[in-house]
Amino acid sequence: MGVFVYLPLVLPLTALPIARLAEQHLHPRRAARLLTTVAVILASCSLVCLGLLVVVGTAQLPGNPLPDGWSDAEVREAVPHDAFAGKASILALVVVTAACGFTVRRHYRFRARAHRALAGLPGGDVAVLPDAVPYAYALPGSPGRVMVSTALLASLEPAEHRALFAHERAHLAGRHHRLLLATRLAGCVNPLLWPLLGALVYSTERWADEEAARVTGDRRLTARAVGKAALVSRPVPGGAAFAAFAAPGPVPRRVAALLGPVPPDRGWPPALTPAGVAALVAAAGTTVSALSALNAAVALFLVLEAATPL
């Protein structure tokens, strides 16, 4: 197994350059899908290798249900660093499982609470809630609905309402909640992937902005709606699991992007640009991570198969 079992735990570092450059040099739809794919693959490889180390560590615990041959001296010699890393990985897996469980539970609790709040309101894909707190969310479900408070609607002009609704509908159509949840879980598995979540949040918002600008046919109107909503919007407790219309962080950049030309929708940045180099580094790191996880899994399987009594 050797060093290959540890590589996927650190190779997410290769994705950090693309996290920032993708949001600047790629179409937001391409950037969101690229970041999510890279995050999920790297997190899966990290989880596989963590699981392999857990098997090694569990085999050394007294009273474990695994075959006795798995703790023989020959096996320990073939699986280096099992004494510390194997046992530490057990605690790490418990922490990862708890973090993922908490994230999923929070996500679906907010969804359930929001849908209960909408139960008595008229049907349709837009639900206007009588609330003095300004906010707007795309609430996924069957069907998905746009949640918007009367306070936010009152702060926007009627023409800007169309940009607001188009933005939130784009979140639902693009299944952005799935991308955000998948990347959030990836960050729970390997903390080195957390920077990708911030870049993804920005990319999904920009994606929805571009869709809203396309629907309204007016980029300045959409930029004005985003900027005005940012000045008055307030976060809803538990609502961080979903994309909001105007989060305070990336709004100035979003407005500036809307005031500029439509970003080019190319599949891959040119190779001889910073974004192209970063994308190649991320792709190489993801590939090496997958191959390392496969190598470690096969090696451990062969070692344990040879140590298993017939």
Secondary structure, DSSP 8 states (H G I E B T S, - for coil): -GGGGTHHHHGGGGGHHHHHHHHHHS-HHHHHHHHHHHHHHHHHHHHHHHHHHHHHHHHTSTT-SS-GGGGSHHHHHHSTTIIIIIHHHHHHHHHHHHHHHHHHHHHHHHHHHHHHHHTTS--SSEEEE--SS--EEEE-SSS-EEEEEHHHHHHS-HHHHHHHHHHHHHHHHTTHHHHHHHHHHHHHH-GGGHHHHHHHHHHHHHHHHHHHHHHHT-HHHHHHHHHHHHHH----TTGGGS-BS--TTTHHHHHHHHTS------SS--TTSHHHHHHHHHHHHHHHHHHHHHHHHHHHHHHHHHHS--
